[in-house]
Each structure stands twice: as C-alpha cells, then as structure tokens.
C-alpha cells in the first residue's frame, strides 16, 4: 500500500533561550548565558518547514509546550500566584527556573519513537513518547507531548499512543534521535535500528563506557519500545553507541548517523563493533527484502574528523526522498562553512554513485547554538494515504499555514531573551496568549493545562 513519510517539525516556543542545561551537548554548553532571539528562531524553523513543503514533501507542525512550567515549580514547593512563584524561583532556585522555562520541546526528534502500521503486529501506527529522564528540563515534557500526539493522531483504530517507558536509573529513553528505519520504500516493511548508550546487563569494561559525558539512551528503554510497538524480532536490530563518540558530544546518535529508505550515512566512529553491525544490517535487510541492498556510506575520520561532524552537524541533516526520485540532504549552513564537511559533500554529490543527488543548506543558527540541527527539529512519521487523511488539516504546512504562523510569531515573540528574563511574569502571560491562539490556528482544541482551568 502506498505510504509517505511526513515530517512533523517542532515549532520553537516563545521562551527560546540559551541556559546551557544540557551536559554533553557541546553547543548548548558553549552558548550558556548568551542572548537568544525567539522570533528569529521560530521564523527560521518555519522557513525550514516551508522549504520542505516546497520540495513536494509532506510537512506538518507540532506545537511548543507551555513555559515556564508553573506546575513543575509548584511541585518543587513554590507557592502563591504565578508572579510570586517566578520571583521566588529566580531568587532561590535560578537553575530550576531555567529548566522549567526551557524551550527544548522544539527538538521533537526526542519527543517520541514511531513505528508505521506496516511494521507493527496489529497494523496500526505506534507512538511512544520518550521519558527523557536524563535531564530535568526535558523530563517534564512527556505529558504535554502525549496530549499533542493524541490531539493529532486521535483515531484509535489507526493510531496507538503509548505511555512513556517508566523513568528511572537505567531506563532513559531519548526518542527517535536514537532510532532509524530502513526499507526499500517507506510503505514496505522496515528494519528498525535502535541505538543505546548503556546496558544494565553488561558489566563495565575498560574503555566500554564514555568518560567525559554520560550516555542517555538505555538498552532497556529501546527494547521496551520495540516490544510495545509489536515489532517482529527479524525487523529489529540493537546497537551501542561508540563511547568515543559520546565523549566527543554525540549525545544522541542522530549527531553521527542518518538513514533514509535504503541509504545509511554513518561516521566510522558511530558504533561499538561497527564492522559487525554494518554486516548484520546488510544481511538483515537483504533477508527481509529478497536480496535488496542496504547502501552504507561510511564516512572516515580522515575525511571528516569526529569533532567536525559534531561542530557542523553533518549527520544531523535530514536525508529525504524527493518526489521525482533520488535523495536530498537538508543540511545546516554550518556544513557549508566547515572545510572538511563541505569538501566531503561536494565529492559525494559530484561522484554520482549514490542516491544522494542534492544538498540544501539552511540557516538554523538559533537552534544550532543550542545543539539542535535540521534532524533534531523533526519527528518522522510514515503514514498510508488513509492515515494521512485523518490528521487535522491545520497542522499541515502549506502557503496559507506558513503565512498565518509567520504573522502569529511576529505578533507574539520577543526579539531578544536572556536567562534573567525568564522570571518576568509578563513572558508567561505572553506565552499563554500565543499558545491559546496557536491551538485555534492549528485546529487542535484545548491541549494545554491553562486552557482547561
């Protein structure tokens, strides 16, 4: 049955700022405390969505979360009205306030893991919101993520929205940023690669664990998602991140590999035991599809050093299949300014020996300074035509939606924001007004707690 991949991009929220909350994310750490521009960030994200739609690719929007999260501050013991809570948190727990005001929900590659109906045992599309329990500012996201997904994918005969994997030590789940699906075409059965950083069953050996930064994705969580999505064992492969990559700033595996249909672009230091893993992926893919080839493009460190891969976010590009055939890489503009990466991409396209025929460079600097590139900003969902028709029309990106959302951003978003501004009660009020209007524009109804009071 014919199917398409639709990208749901996270719309940047009004509290976009650089609080440096993410240990292991070198860009986030490097820009801590600098001034952000929420309006520019949102407009850059919308420009990316419009660009994808103009390429003829299905594109949609996921709304941001309400921030600052007053409910979380109340749970930490702050009381009084909203303004009093913000003032007290700024005075007594500024780091907590920064966590509760983070706009990190924009990176919806971490929002959930998705399996299409053709892969699942019950013939439905499965979503599991990630628990994101490795970082406080992200661990408060799953309830709102679940509400948004249920509002968009609301037909239970077609879609299943699971609860997150239970949080706890050794159960961290970071969503689709550690998941890749391979198939000859989106509508064919897929081989699903789940990537983890640590496994509680394995005793640490010398050199087997990162030393500088902690890993975030657990094998237990990846296995739980695969079981919950009713995936056959023959269509699932588990792989462990290379500790050296994690220590270099590869906090999610989509910073060091990207796949699409039958193509896998991967750095040679992405995985532990990479040679055997790639053999296994090729073997499984061929067995699943009668000898079809999985095209693996392994990038050597001599071509693109790991530091350059992290700095440029080459592998956090989106790899997409174009309507007319062939594939395109949607890369951040930093890939064009990095000499090693630019040279690699120019040679890749010039060779003509791979399905990747085009590279498009987009300006996403506001997101990149927090460590989020093109792939971080999108959640990939493979849908059959009948399933696609069930999605609210308001979330689909087109010329009209783009114009309406640009005007919405220009009305509601500030041009500059620094961490000290997060204690401003007016910012909270501005955000709530913006989100209330947004749900009407997108046709989602009341999905935020403040709308239900």
N, C-alpha and C positions, 0 to 999 in steps of 0.2 A: 504494500500500500504506500502511496506517495506520502512523503513526510518532509518537513523543512526544519531547519534549526532557526529558532528565533532568539535573539539576544535581548535579555531584559537588563538594561543599564540602571544602576543606582543613581538617582538624582541627588546631587550634592545638597546638603542641608544648610540652613541659614547660619549655623554655628561653626562652619568650617574654620578650623584654626590649627596652629602648629604647637601643640602642647608636648610633643616628644614622648608620648606614652608607651611606645612600642619597642621594648628591648629586643634587639635582634634585627630590627628594621633600621638599616643604617641611614637612610634618607630621613626618616622620621626623627631619629636621634640628632642628626646634624642640623636640622632646622628648628629645633625646640626654641620656643620663645620669640620667633620672628613674626612679623606682621603678615596675616593672610588676607586674601581678598575673596570673600564668599561669593560675591556677584560674578567675578571673573571665573571662579572655579565652576559654578553652576552653568555659566554660558559656554565654557569650554566643553563641559560634559554634554550639553545639549547639541553643540556643534558636531561632536563626535557621533551622537545618535543620528542626527540628520544626515551626516556623511554616509553612514552605513545604510540608511534607508535609501539614499540617492544612488547607491551602488545596486539597488534592487534587492537588498537583503531584508528579511523581516526583522523589525526592531520595535522594542517596547520599553516602557519606563516602570521602574519600581520607586515608590515614594520614599523620602527620607523619614527618619524617626524623630519623635518629639524630643528636643533637647533645649536646655538642660533637663535631665530626668529628675523632677522633684520627688517622684515616688521613691527613687533609689536613695536620695538624700534623707527622706523621712525614714526609710528602712535602716539607715545608719544613725538614727537617733535625733536628727534635727527636727524641730517643731516650730509651729507658728504659721503665718501666711507665707506665700511663695517668696515675697521680697525678704522677709525675715530669715527664711531658710537660706536663701542665696547669700545674704550678708554674713550669716554665721558660718556657713561653709567656707566662704572666702577667707574669713579670719582664722578659723580653727583647723580647717582641713582643705587647703587650696588644691592639693593633688587630687583629692576625692572630687572636688568640684570640677576640675579639668576632665576627669574621667567621665563624670555624669553629663558633661557638655560636649563630648566628642562627637564629631560628625562621621565617625568611621563606618556607619551603615552604608555609606556611599559605595564601599567596595563589596559589592554583592556577590563576587566570586566566593566570598566566605559565608554568604547568607545561608546556603543550603547545598546539598548534593542532590542531583536529579537523575533519574533513570527513565528512559522512554518506555512506552507501552510495549513495543516490540521486544524489549529485553525482559520485562517483568513477568513473573509467573501468573499473574491474574489479568494481564492485558490492560493495565492502567498505568498512567504516568505517576511515578512516586517522587515525592519531595521529602527530604529530611532536613529541617533547619539545623544548622550547626550550633553546638552548645558554646563554642568559643570561650571555654573556661580558662584559657591560659592568660587572658588579660581582662582585668576588671571592666575597662571601658567597653569591651566587646561582649563580655559575658551577660550584659543587661539587654542585649539585642534580641535574643530568640523569641520572647513573647510577641513583640511587635512584628518581627519577621513572619511568624506564624499567622498573625491576623491579616497581614497584607497578602500572603500567599493564599489564604482561604477566601479572601475577597476577590482575588483574580481568578483562581482555579477552583471555582465554587461548586462544580458539578461532581458529586461523589462517584457517579458511575464511570467517570473518565479520569479523575484525579484523586490521589491519596496524599494527604498532608500528615506526615508522622510527627510525633513529639520528638524533640531532640534526644540524642543519646544521653543518659543520665550523666551529669557532671561529676567530676571527682578526679583525684590523682590517677594518672594513667589512662584517662578516658577522654582526653582532649580531642575535639573534632573541629576542624577549620574549614569544612565545606568543600566546594568544588575546586578551590585553589589547589587541592591535592588529589584531583580526580581527572582522568582523561578517558574519553571513549573513542574507540577505533571501529570503523565499519567501511565497507566499500562505498556506501551511500548512507545518508542519515536515516533512511527508512529501513535499512537492513539491520539484522541482528548485530549487536555490538560487543566488542571485547572491552571490558571496563578495567582500567588500571587505577588501583587505589594506592596512594603513596603515604607512608607513615615515617615518623622520625624516631619513634621509640616503641619498644615492645616489652611489656612487663614480664613476658615468659622467658626472656633471654637475659642471662646474667651479663653485666657489662664487662667487656674485654678491653684490653689496652687498644686505644685507637678506634673503638667502635662507637664512642659517643662524642658529640661535639664538646669542646672545652670552653669556648668563648660565649656562646649563646645557647639557650635551651631549645630543644625541639618542641614542637607544638602539637603535631598530629600523632595520635596513638593508634597502634595496630588494632587494639580492642574496639575503638570507635569505628574505624574503617570496616572491620569485619561485621560490626553490628548494623551498619548502614547497608552493606551488601545483603545480609540476611533479611533485613526489614523490607528491602526492595524486591525480594523473591527472585534474586538473580541466580541462574544455574552456575554451578561450580566451574563448568567449562568456559564460562564467559567472564570470569573474574581472575585477575592477577594482582597480587600484593607485592609492593616493592618498598625498600627502605631508602630514605634519603642518604646521600653521602655526608658524613659528619663534617668534612672539609667545606662542603657547600653551605651547610647551616652556619658554620663559623664565619663564612665569607659574607653572610647577610641574606642567604636564601631561606627566609623564614617560612615561606610557602613554596611548594615545588613548582608553581607556575612562574617563578622567577628564574627557573633554569631549564624548563622544557615546555613545549606546547604541541598539541596534536590536533589533527582535524581529519576526519574520514580515514584515509589510508596513509596519511603522512605524519611522521613524528620527528619534530625538530628538537634536538636534545643536546645539551652540553655533555662532554665526556666525563665530567665530574658530578653529574646529577645524582647518580645512584650508587649505593654499595653493591658490589658484584655486578656491575653494569653489563659486562660482556655476556654473562649467562642470562641476565634479564632480557636483553635485546634478542638473544636467540630464542628464548621462551615466548616472547611476544610474537615474533615472526612465525614460530611453529604453531602457536595457538590460533593466530589469525588465519593462517593457511588451512588449518584443520576446520575452522568454523566456516570458511568460505571457499572450499574446494580448490585449494592451491593458490588463492589470491595472495598478492604480495603486500606486505606492510613495508612502506618505503621509510627507512630510517635515515635521517640526515644528522649524523653525529658531528658536532662542532668541536674541533680540537682546541685545547687550551692554548696551543701555539698560534692558532688563528684568532681566537677571542679569549683572552685571559679571563678567569672567573671574576676578577674584580671589575673588568669592563662589562661583563654580562650583567652584573648586579648594578653597576653605575648607569648603564644605558637602558636596562630593562628590555634587552633584545627579546628574551624568551617570554616576557610578559606582553608581547604583541598578540593581537588576535590573528589567528590563521583561519581564513574563511573560504568557502567555495563560492565562486561567482556564478550568477545565473547563466552566463554564456559559456561556462566551463573554465577549468583552471582555478587556481587559488591565488589569494592575495594576502599579504601580511600587512596588518594595520599596526604600525609601529609608533612609539613616541618620538618626538622630534630629537630627543637626546641620542637616538640611534644614528641620526644623520651627522651629528656633531662629534661623535666618537670615531676617531680614525680607524681603529681595528674593526669596529662593527660596521661602519659604512663600507669599508673595503670588502668585508665578508659578504654583505648583502648585494653589493654591486656584482661581485663574482658569481653569486648564487643565481641572480636573475640573468646575467649575461650567458651563463652556461647553457641555459635552455634544457637542462637534463632533469629537471624536477617539475612537478605540477605547480610550483610557486612561480607565478609569472609577473607579479606586480608587488611593489612595496609602496605604501602610502604613509607619510609621516604627519602626525597630528600633534598640535600643541595642547598638552595636558599638564603644563608645568605646575599649576596649583595642586593637582593631585600627586604628581610625581615628587614634589617636595615632601610629601608625607609618605612616600614609598608605595604609591599606587599607580600602575600604568594602565594601558588600554584593557588588558585582560582582567585586572582587578575590578574594573568598573562594570563588568557584565557577568550575568548568570546565563549559561547556555541551556536552552530547553528545546528538545526535539519533539515536535508535535505532528500528528497526522492532520489532514485538512479538516476533518470533523472536530478534532480537539481545538484546533486553532480558531475555529468559528465560535467556540464557547467563551473566548476571552473578551472582557469588556472592551468595546471599541475605543474608549477614551484613553487607554494605556498604549495603543498602537501609535508609533511615530509616523507622521506624515507632515506635509507642509503646514496644514492647519494646526495640528498639535504643537509643532515646533514654534509657530508664531505665538500661540497662546501661552506656552510655557516661557518663552523669552520675555514676553510682556509681564508675566507673573513674577519672574525673577527680578526684572528691573523695578517693579513696584515694591518688592518686599525685602530684598537682600542688601546688606551693607557692603560698601566698597572696601572697608578695611576692618580687621578684627584681630585683636591680640589677646593673650590669655587673661589679662586683667579685666577685659570687657565681659567675660563670661559671668561675672557676678551682677551684671546690670539687669534688674527686673524687666526693663523695657525690652531687652533682647528676647526674653522668654515670651513676652506678650506679642512681639513682632513675629516670632516663630510660630506661635499658635494661630495667629490670624492667617499667616501664609499657608500653613498646613490645612486649616479648615477650608480655605478657598481651593487648595490643590485637590482635595478629595472630591470636590464638586466638579472640577475640571476633568479629572480622570474617571469620574463616574463610579467611585468605589464606595460611596456611603460613608458612614462613621466608623473609622478604624482606629482612632486614637482615643486613649482613655479620657482625655479632657473633653472630647466630644460626647462622651457617654454619661457625664456627670449630670 
